[in-house]
């Protein structure tokens, strides 16, 4: 094997390696999608936010993704498909409900 043949092989190998590494770095990142949904009701007190997944793009089913206080993502049906999903979304959008201040416990004061 001559020097030029060896150089050609190394150049070809280097070219293949660099192209494969470049394609790995420019590939689309993995998308976090709901692949199925559950009709099981989710308690209002555990949900903090939600996002809507449309059926187009890399995620091929419409869904509602609820995020819990612990950071779990729960896949529920699209809001138009289930009434409880719409109500839960309305609850989240309404924000936290403030309860009225409680009266301090203790002895009642006499009025004079």
N, C-alpha and C positions, 0 to 999 in steps of 0.2 A: 504494500500500500504506500502510495507516495504522499508527500506532504499536502499537495493540493486536494487529493481525494479525502484525506483526513480532515482538512479544513472545511471542505464542503459538507461533510457529514456533521461536524460540530456546529456549523452555521445553520444547517437545516434543523438540527435538534434544538438549538437555542431559539430559532424562529418559532417552532411548534410550541415550545414551552412558554415563550412570552405571549403568544396569541392565546393559549389556553388560560394563562393567568389573567390576562386582560379581560377575557370574556367572563371569568368568574367574578371579577371585581365590578364589572358593569352590569351584571345580571340583576333583574328586578329582585327586590327584597321579598321575602315571604310575607304573604298577606294573612292577617288573622281574621278568619271568616267563621260564621256559623254554618256548619254543614247540615245540621238538623235543628229543629226547634222542639220545645216541650210545651204542652198545654197546662202543665202544673203551675198553679198560682204561686207567685212570689210575694212574701210578706212585705208590706210597705216599709216597715221599720228597718229592714236590712239593705234597702236599695238607696244608693246615693246619686247615681246618674244613669244616663242611657244614651245610646246612639242608634240610628236607624241604618240598617244594611239594606241597600236596594239590590234587586236581582241582576243588575247589569255589572259588567266588569268581572274581576276575578272571582267575586263571591256570587254564585249563581242562584241563590234563593233569597227572597226578601225575608227579613227578620228584624227583631228588636233586640239589641244587646243591652242588658241591664248590668250595671257594675255594683257589686255589694260593698259594704263597709270594709270587708276583708280583702277587697280587690279582685274577687272572683267575677268572671264574665259569664252571665247566664243568657242563653238564647231562647227567646220567646217568639211567638208568631208576630207577623206584621200587625200594626195597630188596627187596620181595617178588617182584619180577619178575626179578632177577638176583642170583646168588650172590656175584659179585665185588663188587658194590656193598655188600652186607651185610658182607662181610669187611673192606672198606676203612673202613666206618663203625666197626666193632669196633676196628680198628687206631687210628683217631683217638680214640675214647673211652678206649682203654687208656692213652693219653698216651705221652710219649717214653720210650724204653727206654734205661736207663743201662748203658753198657758197663762191665765191671770195670776197675779202674785198671791201667794198663800198668806193667810193671817197668821201672825206669830202665835205659837202655843204658849200657854202660861195662865196666870191668874188674870181674871177680868179686873179692869180698873173701875173704881167707883166714880160715878159722875157726881159732882157737887153742885 
